[in-house]
């Protein structure tokens, strides 16, 4: 099965030809939050040799030594992550950037020790189909 995706503006596209991803997880760590500006991130881990950028080129940012985050330098979309020491042979794709992101459901939550306290109350908050008027 091939997963395809890319950035918001379309300048960077990627594919991952993999039958069984390593995992699909929601991460609550501080590093993911500060790099994305979101309260949590969803990551699809695929073997590095199954992943390739098919159009454009992502820009690399190394925050902590060895932790490489890749993003589109035109629209700013975060795309994927590599840390050869911590996750050897793995590329973590920001799964919200998949073309069909809704079909692949995360299976676990990780780094919950760093989760924002209010995240546990999300299901008790009022919901609206669109921005409330």
HELIX and SHEET records of a PDB file:
HELIX    1   1 UNK A   30  UNK A   36  1                                   7    
HELIX    2   2 UNK A   48  UNK A   50  5                                   3    
HELIX    3   3 UNK A   95  UNK A   97  5                                   3    
HELIX    4   4 UNK A  101  UNK A  103  5                                   3    
HELIX    5   5 UNK A  112  UNK A  114  5                                   3    
HELIX    6   6 UNK A  117  UNK A  124  5                                   8    
SHEET    1   A 3 UNK A   2  UNK A   6  0                                        
SHEET    2   A 3 UNK A  13  UNK A  17 -1                                        
SHEET    3   A 3 UNK A  51  UNK A  55 -1                                        
SHEET    1   B 7 UNK A  59  UNK A  62  0                                        
SHEET    2   B 7 UNK A  68  UNK A  71 -1                                        
SHEET    3   B 7 UNK A  78  UNK A  82 -1                                        
SHEET    4   B 7 UNK A  90  UNK A  94 -1                                        
SHEET    5   B 7 UNK A  41  UNK A  47 -1                                        
SHEET    6   B 7 UNK A  23  UNK A  27 -1                                        
SHEET    7   B 7 UNK A 108  UNK A 110  1                                        
END                                                                             
